[in-house]
Amino acid sequence: MFLGASAKAGPLEVKGFAYLLDYDAAFLRANSSQTYGLRTTGALPLPTNWKLSLTASYARQANYGSNPVGYAADYFAGEAGLSYKSVTLIAGYEELGADADAARGAGRAVQTPMATLHKFNGWADVFLTTPDAGLRDTYAGASCKLPAVKALPGLNATLMRHSFDSDTGNRNYGDEWDASLGFKLGQVAFLAKYANYRRHGLRDFAADQDTEKFWLQAEFTI
């Protein structure tokens, strides 16, 4: 079940939400959860050609329904984007917390089984499942649209860097660079993407290994 409500407060929009997930399949029951939170987005007025956008979120997730493990953990996120004409600088922080209460559910972290996972926490897809010790993602980067390049309509580029740490246990997982380049020729949109994740020290969880990925994509529109 998904519930949501929103309201305007000046330049800000505030949304409240509740996600109630209860899986019947035995191998999915560990993802049964109840999540309640708030998300605020807005843009502040700046001089001509400048734009400042802000986003902040908080949520609390706990076991629900058929989940065999009791736990509770917090989610935090904040992002700022500063744009000037066709260039945007982005900086943000996202924390998928872990439960540190040994008497309740230590070793369980916030999970997002219904999310568009590739979009968040690096394109190398190392963190499709949140590690038991949680995840803190500190990131910054830039994107640029290049309309002056007439030979490649819609030319755009993005470069991002992520630094990943645990929420509990003081672990530094690793760093990742992500880059993309896209343009359109007629009815075909082309996209090239690259991701490079490098772990720090020993592996901290099953997926924690040096990972390099490259994509070439073409999308035809009728």
Disulfide bonds with the S-S distance in Angstrom:
none
